Amino acid sequence: MQEFLHGSEGRIVDVPTLAAQAGLEDRTFLRRFQKATGHTTTDYWQRLRISIARAKLRDTGLAIDQIGWEVGYTDPSAFRKVFNRIVGLSPSDYRRRFASGDRPTT
């Protein structure tokens, strides 16, 4: 199931779809998912999205708002808030600290 979520690149897939893929009822799926990962599905998706965003911040010169959009956040403020909560740095501070030298813009 985690491979499926990683393949979705952080795009939210609804719980009934995930539960059906796993052959479980929704509540059973949610309980087992949290037991297996230590996270709720929402928290897992947020962490997956932020992981993808971290790579884009390090490896590309894309605008921060564009990165937020590409990983599934339609509100730049929400993206920055979640990023800061999970990483402990703002996206711009993260980029300054960890960006590679040559960063393509695409």
N, CA, C and O atoms as a DFTB+ gen file, in Angstrom:
424 C
 N C O
     1  1       0.816      -1.177       0.000
     2  2       0.000       0.000       0.000
     3  2       0.874       1.260       0.000
     4  3       0.559       2.241      -0.673
     5  1       1.962       1.222       0.753
     6  2       2.849       2.382       0.779
     7  2       3.470       2.619      -0.592
     8  3       3.663       3.770      -0.985
     9  1       3.785       1.555      -1.327
    10  2       4.307       1.715      -2.680
    11  2       3.287       2.419      -3.563
    12  3       3.643       3.282      -4.365
    13  1       2.024       2.049      -3.415
    14  2       0.957       2.690      -4.174
    15  2       0.902       4.176      -3.854
    16  3       0.773       4.999      -4.761
    17  1       0.999       4.529      -2.584
    18  2       0.961       5.934      -2.183
    19  2       2.175       6.683      -2.717
    20  3       2.044       7.818      -3.176
    21  1       3.341       6.074      -2.666
    22  2       4.538       6.726      -3.193
    23  2       4.424       6.910      -4.703
    24  3       4.891       7.911      -5.246
    25  1       3.812       5.954      -5.371
    26  2       3.593       6.070      -6.810
    27  2       2.635       7.195      -7.169
    28  3       2.664       7.716      -8.284
    29  1       1.783       7.567      -6.212
    30  2       0.832       8.661      -6.458
    31  2       1.487      10.021      -6.248
    32  3       0.841      11.053      -6.425
    33  1       2.775      10.029      -5.870
    34  2       3.556      11.239      -5.630
    35  2       2.884      12.191      -4.645
    36  3       2.951      13.410      -4.801
    37  1       2.243      11.627      -3.641
    38  2       1.651      12.458      -2.601
    39  2       0.254      12.950      -2.893
    40  3      -0.377      13.580      -2.045
    41  1      -0.241      12.666      -4.094
    42  2      -1.614      13.072      -4.399
    43  2      -2.553      12.252      -3.531
    44  3      -2.399      11.036      -3.415
    45  1      -3.501      12.904      -2.936
    46  2      -4.405      12.208      -2.024
    47  2      -5.284      11.239      -2.796
    48  3      -5.902      11.590      -3.802
    49  1      -5.321      10.034      -2.304
    50  2      -6.200       9.001      -2.815
    51  2      -7.200       8.743      -1.698
    52  3      -6.808       8.584      -0.542
    53  1      -8.463       8.701      -2.025
    54  2      -9.453       8.581      -0.950
    55  2      -9.371       7.231      -0.248
    56  3      -8.958       6.226      -0.826
    57  1      -9.774       7.244       1.008
    58  2      -9.670       6.059       1.855
    59  2     -10.454       4.882       1.274
    60  3      -9.937       3.765       1.285
    61  1     -11.672       5.072       0.769
    62  2     -12.375       3.908       0.193
    63  2     -11.589       3.231      -0.940
    64  3     -11.624       2.008      -1.071
    65  1     -10.890       4.012      -1.747
    66  2     -10.076       3.436      -2.821
    67  2      -8.918       2.632      -2.243
    68  3      -8.638       1.521      -2.692
    69  1      -8.251       3.200      -1.247
    70  2      -7.136       2.484      -0.614
    71  2      -7.614       1.213       0.076
    72  3      -6.990       0.158      -0.037
    73  1      -8.731       1.327       0.792
    74  2      -9.273       0.163       1.494
    75  2      -9.648      -0.935       0.497
    76  3      -9.383      -2.113       0.738
    77  1     -10.260      -0.549      -0.613
    78  2     -10.637      -1.540      -1.631
    79  2      -9.399      -2.209      -2.209
    80  3      -9.394      -3.419      -2.436
    81  1      -8.341      -1.423      -2.450
    82  2      -7.086      -1.994      -2.970
    83  2      -6.520      -3.023      -1.999
    84  3      -5.951      -4.038      -2.402
    85  1      -6.690      -2.739      -0.711
    86  2      -6.173      -3.651       0.314
    87  2      -7.148      -4.784       0.627
    88  3      -6.805      -5.718       1.353
    89  1      -8.370      -4.703       0.077
    90  2      -9.369      -5.732       0.343
    91  2      -9.924      -5.651       1.753
    92  3     -10.272      -6.672       2.345
    93  1     -10.011      -4.431       2.298
    94  2     -10.465      -4.236       3.676
    95  2     -11.598      -3.224       3.731
    96  3     -11.789      -2.433       2.808
    97  1     -12.341      -3.260       4.817
    98  2     -13.318      -2.209       5.098
    99  2     -12.552      -0.940       5.475
   100  3     -11.413      -1.015       5.936
   101  1     -13.170       0.216       5.279
   102  2     -12.492       1.491       5.538
   103  2     -11.900       1.567       6.944
   104  3     -10.726       1.899       7.107
   105  1     -12.705       1.262       7.954
   106  2     -12.227       1.388       9.338
   107  2     -11.090       0.421       9.630
   108  3     -10.136       0.772      10.325
   109  1     -11.187      -0.785       9.108
   110  2     -10.121      -1.776       9.301
   111  2      -8.841      -1.297       8.624
   112  3      -7.751      -1.391       9.187
   113  1      -8.995      -0.780       7.403
   114  2      -7.829      -0.261       6.696
   115  2      -7.162       0.851       7.490
   116  3      -5.946       0.830       7.676
   117  1      -7.943       1.829       7.963
   118  2      -7.371       2.955       8.719
   119  2      -6.628       2.478       9.962
   120  3      -5.535       2.957      10.263
   121  1      -7.219       1.546      10.670
   122  2      -6.590       1.022      11.890
   123  2      -5.280       0.299      11.558
   124  3      -4.270       0.508      12.231
   125  1      -5.294      -0.538      10.538
   126  2      -4.093      -1.285      10.163
   127  2      -3.015      -0.377       9.578
   128  3      -1.824      -0.574       9.818
   129  1      -3.451       0.622       8.806
   130  2      -2.484       1.556       8.228
   131  2      -1.738       2.295       9.335
   132  3      -0.514       2.418       9.296
   133  1      -2.486       2.782      10.316
   134  2      -1.841       3.511      11.404
   135  2      -0.934       2.592      12.221
   136  3       0.140       3.006      12.657
   137  1      -1.352       1.377      12.422
   138  2      -0.517       0.439      13.179
   139  2       0.771       0.132      12.410
   140  3       1.841       0.028      13.010
   141  1       0.671      -0.014      11.090
   142  2       1.838      -0.369      10.273
   143  2       2.801       0.796      10.082
   144  3       4.015       0.595      10.047
   145  1       2.275       2.011       9.957
   146  2       3.134       3.156       9.629
   147  2       3.411       4.071      10.816
   148  3       4.379       4.831      10.808
   149  1       2.564       3.997      11.829
   150  2       2.691       4.915      12.956
   151  2       2.084       6.273      12.679
   152  3       2.235       7.199      13.476
   153  1       1.387       6.402      11.535
   154  2       0.794       7.679      11.140
   155  2      -0.629       7.463      10.644
   156  3      -0.969       6.393      10.138
   157  1      -1.453       8.493      10.795
   158  2      -2.751       8.468      10.133
   159  2      -2.506       8.623       8.639
   160  3      -1.413       9.012       8.230
   161  1      -3.506       8.324       7.824
   162  2      -3.331       8.480       6.385
   163  2      -3.052       9.936       6.032
   164  3      -2.219      10.208       5.168
   165  1      -3.726      10.868       6.679
   166  2      -3.511      12.290       6.399
   167  2      -2.084      12.702       6.744
   168  3      -1.423      13.370       5.950
   169  1      -1.612      12.314       7.907
   170  2      -0.253      12.663       8.307
   171  2       0.768      12.012       7.363
   172  3       1.767      12.634       7.000
   173  1       0.514      10.766       6.971
   174  2       1.421      10.067       6.055
   175  2       1.495      10.803       4.725
   176  3       2.584      11.020       4.194
   177  1       0.325      11.195       4.176
   178  2       0.311      11.921       2.907
   179  2       1.061      13.236       3.026
   180  3       1.812      13.612       2.126
   181  1       0.858      13.937       4.137
   182  2       1.568      15.211       4.311
   183  2       3.074      14.985       4.354
   184  3       3.826      15.724       3.718
   185  1       3.514      14.001       5.078
   186  2       4.948      13.712       5.167
   187  2       5.513      13.272       3.817
   188  3       6.638      13.630       3.468
   189  1       4.742      12.503       3.063
   190  2       5.171      12.084       1.733
   191  2       5.300      13.295       0.814
   192  3       6.294      13.428       0.100
   193  1       4.314      14.166       0.826
   194  2       4.361      15.380       0.013
   195  2       5.562      16.246       0.383
   196  3       6.263      16.751      -0.493
   197  1       5.792      16.413       1.673
   198  2       6.899      17.256       2.121
   199  2       8.230      16.612       1.749
   200  3       9.183      17.324       1.435
   201  1       8.320      15.304       1.776
   202  2       9.541      14.618       1.353
   203  2       9.841      14.913      -0.115
   204  3      10.989      15.168      -0.480
   205  1       8.820      14.878      -0.945
   206  2       8.989      15.192      -2.364
   207  2       9.385      16.659      -2.525
   208  3      10.258      16.988      -3.328
   209  1       8.737      17.540      -1.755
   210  2       9.050      18.972      -1.817
   211  2      10.494      19.230      -1.395
   212  3      11.170      20.068      -1.992
   213  1      10.968      18.528      -0.384
   214  2      12.356      18.709       0.057
   215  2      13.326      18.412      -1.077
   216  3      14.287      19.151      -1.293
   217  1      13.071      17.328      -1.797
   218  2      13.942      16.976      -2.926
   219  2      13.896      18.062      -3.996
   220  3      14.931      18.428      -4.554
   221  1      12.718      18.573      -4.281
   222  2      12.589      19.628      -5.298
   223  2      13.274      20.914      -4.842
   224  3      13.877      21.614      -5.656
   225  1      13.188      21.228      -3.565
   226  2      13.866      22.419      -3.045
   227  2      15.383      22.276      -3.139
   228  3      16.085      23.240      -3.445
   229  1      15.879      21.085      -2.879
   230  2      17.325      20.827      -2.950
   231  2      17.832      20.817      -4.373
   232  3      18.905      21.348      -4.661
   233  1      17.059      20.212      -5.274
   234  2      17.585      19.848      -6.584
   235  2      17.108      20.710      -7.746
   236  3      17.604      20.550      -8.861
   237  1      16.171      21.610      -7.525
   238  2      15.665      22.447      -8.618
   239  2      15.663      23.906      -8.185
   240  3      15.820      24.228      -7.007
   241  1      15.484      24.764      -9.153
   242  2      15.350      26.192      -8.880
   243  2      13.913      26.653      -8.986
   244  3      13.649      27.848      -9.116
   245  1      12.976      25.707      -8.933
   246  2      11.564      26.060      -9.042
   247  2      11.151      26.972      -7.888
   248  3      11.690      26.882      -6.786
   249  1      10.190      27.846      -8.161
   250  2       9.661      28.722      -7.117
   251  2       8.999      27.877      -6.030
   252  3       8.428      26.823      -6.310
   253  1       9.081      28.343      -4.811
   254  2       8.532      27.597      -3.675
   255  2       7.037      27.358      -3.849
   256  3       6.557      26.257      -3.581
   257  1       6.299      28.364      -4.290
   258  2       4.861      28.186      -4.497
   259  2       4.581      27.139      -5.569
   260  3       3.622      26.377      -5.454
   261  1       5.412      27.096      -6.611
   262  2       5.244      26.098      -7.667
   263  2       5.494      24.698      -7.121
   264  3       4.774      23.759      -7.461
   265  1       6.497      24.557      -6.287
   266  2       6.778      23.257      -5.666
   267  2       5.591      22.833      -4.818
   268  3       5.152      21.684      -4.885
   269  1       5.074      23.755      -4.023
   270  2       3.895      23.442      -3.214
   271  2       2.746      22.955      -4.078
   272  3       2.077      21.978      -3.743
   273  1       2.521      23.636      -5.186
   274  2       1.456      23.256      -6.111
   275  2       1.726      21.867      -6.692
   276  3       0.820      21.037      -6.766
   277  1       2.963      21.616      -7.101
   278  2       3.308      20.333      -7.724
   279  2       3.142      19.151      -6.772
   280  3       2.866      18.036      -7.213
   281  1       3.306      19.383      -5.483
   282  2       3.156      18.277      -4.536
   283  2       1.744      18.212      -3.955
   284  3       1.477      17.421      -3.050
   285  1       0.840      19.048      -4.479
   286  2      -0.563      18.886      -4.116
   287  2      -1.175      19.921      -3.209
   288  3      -2.318      19.755      -2.783
   289  1      -0.462      20.982      -2.896
   290  2      -1.029      22.033      -2.053
   291  2      -1.515      23.171      -2.945
   292  3      -0.736      23.719      -3.725
   293  1      -2.784      23.529      -2.840
   294  2      -3.323      24.630      -3.634
   295  2      -3.187      25.963      -2.908
   296  3      -3.352      27.021      -3.515
   297  1      -2.891      25.919      -1.627
   298  2      -2.724      27.132      -0.824
   299  2      -1.262      27.236      -0.395
   300  3      -0.803      26.435       0.420
   301  1      -0.519      28.214      -0.932
   302  2       0.900      28.345      -0.584
   303  2       1.126      28.505       0.925
   304  3       2.115      28.007       1.461
   305  1       0.224      29.188       1.595
   306  2       0.355      29.388       3.039
   307  2       0.251      28.052       3.787
   308  3       1.004      27.799       4.728
   309  1      -0.683      27.211       3.362
   310  2      -0.838      25.894       3.994
   311  2       0.408      25.045       3.751
   312  3       0.873      24.350       4.655
   313  1       0.948      25.100       2.532
   314  2       2.167      24.356       2.223
   315  2       3.301      24.784       3.144
   316  3       3.980      23.940       3.729
   317  1       3.509      26.087       3.275
   318  2       4.593      26.594       4.111
   319  2       4.404      26.204       5.579
   320  3       5.365      25.866       6.271
   321  1       3.169      26.256       6.038
   322  2       2.872      25.915       7.435
   323  2       3.155      24.434       7.709
   324  3       3.797      24.095       8.703
   325  1       2.671      23.551       6.818
   326  2       2.900      22.117       7.003
   327  2       4.384      21.801       6.875
   328  3       4.919      21.017       7.659
   329  1       5.054      22.402       5.898
   330  2       6.492      22.183       5.710
   331  2       7.245      22.549       6.986
   332  3       8.081      21.779       7.459
   333  1       6.953      23.705       7.531
   334  2       7.632      24.169       8.741
   335  2       7.351      23.242       9.925
   336  3       8.251      22.952      10.713
   337  1       6.102      22.776      10.052
   338  2       5.741      21.886      11.162
   339  2       6.505      20.568      11.070
   340  3       6.970      20.054      12.087
   341  1       6.639      20.021       9.875
   342  2       7.279      18.710       9.709
   343  2       8.800      18.810       9.711
   344  3       9.474      17.989      10.333
   345  1       9.345      19.808       9.021
   346  2      10.793      19.910       8.831
   347  2      11.459      20.755       9.916
   348  3      12.616      20.521      10.266
   349  1      10.737      21.726      10.440
   350  2      11.332      22.610      11.432
   351  2      12.010      23.824      10.827
   352  3      12.634      24.610      11.540
   353  1      11.891      23.983       9.514
   354  2      12.436      25.129       8.787
   355  2      11.400      25.573       7.771
   356  3      10.566      24.778       7.338
   357  1      11.451      26.837       7.391
   358  2      10.601      27.284       6.294
   359  2      11.173      26.700       4.998
   360  3      12.345      26.326       4.965
   361  1      10.369      26.616       3.932
   362  2      10.908      26.113       2.666
   363  2      12.115      26.918       2.175
   364  3      13.077      26.339       1.671
   365  1      12.072      28.239       2.317
   366  2      13.208      29.048       1.840
   367  2      14.453      28.811       2.701
   368  3      15.563      28.754       2.171
   369  1      14.285      28.672       4.010
   370  2      15.438      28.354       4.870
   371  2      15.999      26.979       4.541
   372  3      17.215      26.787       4.531
   373  1      15.115      26.021       4.271
   374  2      15.557      24.677       3.905
   375  2      16.382      24.734       2.620
   376  3      17.445      24.120       2.524
   377  1      15.879      25.480       1.635
   378  2      16.588      25.583       0.359
   379  2      17.963      26.217       0.558
   380  3      18.958      25.733       0.018
   381  1      18.015      27.296       1.330
   382  2      19.308      27.953       1.572
   383  2      20.303      26.996       2.224
   384  3      21.492      27.014       1.903
   385  1      19.826      26.184       3.116
   386  2      20.713      25.295       3.859
   387  2      21.136      24.063       3.071
   388  3      22.274      23.611       3.200
   389  1      20.236      23.510       2.255
   390  2      20.501      22.194       1.669
   391  2      20.562      22.146       0.143
   392  3      20.805      21.076      -0.415
   393  1      20.356      23.246      -0.539
   394  2      20.305      23.215      -2.004
   395  2      21.649      22.815      -2.600
   396  3      22.712      23.169      -2.090
   397  1      21.566      22.061      -3.700
   398  2      22.769      21.696      -4.432
   399  2      23.182      22.883      -5.301
   400  3      22.387      23.795      -5.527
   401  1      24.400      22.870      -5.778
   402  2      24.923      23.994      -6.554
   403  2      24.187      24.246      -7.852
   404  3      23.666      25.342      -8.059
   405  1      24.131      23.267      -8.727
   406  2      23.466      23.426     -10.029
   407  2      22.036      22.923      -9.905
   408  3      21.802      21.738      -9.671
   409  1      21.074      23.844     -10.066
   410  2      19.668      23.480      -9.933
   411  2      18.924      23.866     -11.197
   412  3      18.768      25.052     -11.485
   413  1      18.464      22.880     -11.954
   414  2      17.656      23.209     -13.124
   415  2      16.309      23.774     -12.690
   416  3      15.849      23.501     -11.582
   417  1      15.683      24.551     -13.547
   418  2      14.393      25.162     -13.202
   419  2      13.215      24.363     -13.728
   420  3      12.079      24.831     -13.654
   421  1      13.452      23.186     -14.250
   422  2      12.339      22.354     -14.719
   423  2      12.392      20.981     -14.103
   424  3      11.532      20.145     -14.384
